[in-house]
């Protein structure tokens, strides 16, 4: 089989007419030609860090959407489903991924649960981690979010790191804002990447210590604009990733459009393309092809580098996408789940006023980082939502057993009426809800209990929802179907006054106890910098 086009040679850093010969799924030879078709040929693209679960679809359904954008491989951390189902969840992802041609390179989730201060559906200790890392489908130890454990010499953390080292598998990092001696110790433990950088200074300090920086541009956290000048100074030390990509965005773009935007801005086209091809393949020891003789025939045909519209996608010498059509079939298997809690009542989420000051979470559109501040609790017997001042009640309900919900208050969502809730709540995926009234909060939470996982909106007697039947975080529906339902729910939340661009995604990260500053889990408010639980009402100090 021969493919004609303008060959984007990322090794010799030139573009020329060529004919590529493919035999038995591999590149046999690449020959310069006098002339060739106008289409550009380049290696298939790799997302260097993504949680497939955040797309709310199975690996197979994700593949059917991603190959349209020239994605041929993803470095995937199944951390989310592992928090719900443990090893069983990871094996589910591996099994489903084998049904499609896209190459999934899974990691062994290093932090399940992410902290001991929340309730998850499973625990992965070093024995389970060793079992996973020994599997050929598991290419690396996933992001080490427990950076305090690394710094403080936690025995279990170091056992996991030593297993990865013994098996010669790289270790991904997760160290937002970590600096100085603490960062040096973290890197010296063998942790080789970080995708949490939000400033150039932070990224360069980590690069100077030998870390690779995964520049994240997803549905919630977007750091490309802040970090893109690394392409001018450290192109061999960076990769592109999504981290979390919701279905409506996956429908329209993936890594291809990040590349197009960077090239359009004037960044070196070969450096940009290499960050989504050579760099991840080399770092993670992947079997994805890089358009060299003998490589797996994983490549794409695009119209031009400034738009990166994909005409064809090939994996192992087979055309799997062409001119708008996916050329393979996929059927999801039986759903798996872990959902055991009962309904809540309005009495369960009442907050009695203890006087003094009350802690408030402050969140910001497009950011995972939050801040904490305090306001006077006032003189009312019960503390309730105050939509006029954008201070709303936030509730987290353990979904694995029937313990009382945790209650706090949050600013930044702008909701004026109603409530919305989700069983996607990183990292343990308990039920989380924000609302202007206890009645609507309870209605939204109880709809998710009824569905055993999903998203719900309650407002003025109206209740709309989307069921997520796989672990309460994914569905057996297609990406296009989920994207439509998800977008409709987002629009409904925004019609209630919410000012967030991605309300449900932002809500899901309010329970992420490893991203500063103040968050809330099913056991209560959590101060990430102190790495411990704090009370809703601040302790009174004597004068």
ABEGO torsion letter per residue (X at the ends): XBBBEBBBBAAAGBBBBBBBBBBGGBBABBBBBABBBABBBBBBBBBABBBAAAAGBBAAAAAAAAAAAGBABBBBBAAAAAAAAEAAAAAAAAAAAAABABBBBBBBBABOBABAABBBABBBBAAAAAAAAABAABABBBBBABAAAAAAGBAAAAAAAAAAAAAGBBBBBBBBGBBEAAAAAAAAAGBABBAABABAAAAAAAAAAGBBBBBBBBAABBAAAAAAAAAAABAAABBBBAGBBBAAAAAABBAAAAAAAAAAAGBBAAAAAAAABAAAAAAAGBABBAGBBGBBBBBBBBABAAAGBBABBBBGGBBABBGGBBABBBBBBBBBBBBABBBBBAAAABBBBAEEBBBBBBBBBGBABBBBBBBBAEABABBBBBAAAGBBBBBBBBAABBBBBBBBBBBGAGBABEBBBBABBOAAGBBBBBBABAAAAAAAAAAAAAAGEEBBBBBGGBBBBBBBABGGABBABBAAAAAAAAAAAAAAAAAAGBABABAAAAAAAAABAABOABBBBAAEBBBAAAGBBBBABBBBBBX
